Amino acid sequence: MAARKKMAKKAAATRGAGKKKAAASGEMIISKSRTKNAVAKCKVASDFYAALDSKVRQILAQAEARAQANKRGTVRPQDL
């Protein structure tokens, strides 16, 4: 019984680590389906997702730099 709990705990930790690795490896951080649903009156071109992802990453990098310049380890809304 204890072995099952250990295996389940280890599997859960592995799943969480995979998501962090995927985000760092260049996988999209936006959701295509949610983006498509948010655009109500137009179709979404296939290359729009990559452009949006790039813009979001740029905004996040600028916010992170601003937070670090203000000697904070937390990104806040005012950093946008």
N, C-alpha and C positions, 0 to 999 in steps of 0.2 A: 504494500500500500504506500509506504513512504517513497519507494522507488518511483512509483507512478507520479507522485507529486513533484519529485525532483525533475523527472523527465518533462513534465508539463511546464514547470517553471523555466527550465532551460530552453524549451521550444519557444516559449513566449518571449524570452530575452533575445533569442536569435531572430525572431520575426521583427522586433523593434529595431534591432541593429541593422537589418536589411533595408529598412526604410530610410534610415539616415545615410547609409552608403549610396542608395539609389539617388537621393536628392543631391548628394555631393558629386555624383558621377555625371551629372548633366541631364538627368531625366527631367521632364517638365514638372514644374511646381504648380502649374495651373490645371484645372480640370476642364477638359474639352467639353464634356457633356454639360457642365454647369455654365460654362461660357456660352455655349450654344443656346441653352435655355434662357439665359439673361438677355440675349439679343432677340427681341420679340418680333420686330417687323422686317428683318432682313435675313438673308442667308449669310453664313459665315464661310469665307474662303478657307481652304485647307492650310494655306501659308499664314493665315491670320494668327493661329495659335502660337506658332514659333515667335512671331513678332511680339505678341502680347507677353509671352513668357520672358522674352529678352527685356522688354520694358519693365516688367515687374522685378526682375533680378537687378536691373539698374537702379530702380527706386529703392529696393532693399539695401543695396550696397551703399547708396548715398545716406540712407537713414542710419545704417550701422556706423559709417564713418563719422557722422554728426554726433551720435551717442558716445563714441569713443573719444572724440574731440572734447566733449563735455565731461569726460572722465566718469562715464556711466557704463555699466555692463548690460543695461537693459534698453532696448529700443522702445521708444514711446511715440504716441501719435504726433507729438510736436516735431519729431525728427523727419516726418514726411514732407 
